Amino acid sequence: MLIIPCSGIGKAFGSVGREAAYLVVEELRPDDTATVCLSLLTMGDDESQQRVREQPSIAIDGCPKACARVNIEHAGAAPAAIFRVFDVFRAHKELRVQQVSDIGENGREMARILAEEVAARVDELRDRKE
């Protein structure tokens, strides 16, 4: 299953989403997930687009432009799930992120919460497939 986060350039919530994706892929579900570079997907890279068409993908979007979701769809697939960093923030307003370059402890905690939600969805989708 592919976890495709917002690239996070210039957006604090994008940086949180990217951090959450790495937590899922590297720590929480390394045997069940991988990622695709959103920039390659956006540029129309054949290999990236093929991977998205062949594997279920989860989008993690950091802003209303929904770049992860939109680019999964442009590759010819429908996201298996969509997560928005803002939804986590809305539920945990105490976790304010101050900077894009360093999301700090609050940002890392928000990323951890989001990563756990994504990992739970990975489990649901994997179990439904089996």
C-alpha positions, 0 to 999 in steps of 0.5 A: 500500500502506498502512502503519498503525503503532501510535499510540504513545501512552505506549509507547516501542515504539509511538513506534519503530513510528510513526517506522518507518512515517514512514521507509517512507512518506516516505523509503524507499518514498514512491511505493508507500506511504501511511498512515492515521491509526490514530485515525480507523480506530479511530473508524470513519471511513468513508474510512479504513476504505474505504482499508484494505479497498481497499488491502493494509495492513501493520500495525506494532504496538508492544505486545501489544494489536496495535492496528494489526492489530486495527483493520485487521481491524475495518475488514474486511480482513486485514493483508498483513503484520504487524510487531512492534517487540518482534521487532526489539528481541529481535534487537537488545537493545543498542538500548534505548529510554529515553523515550517522548517522545524515543526517542533514537539507539537508538530511531531505529536500531531504527526504521530497522532496522524500516523497512528490513524493512517496505520489503523486504516492500513490495517483495515484495508489490508484485512479487508483485502485478505 
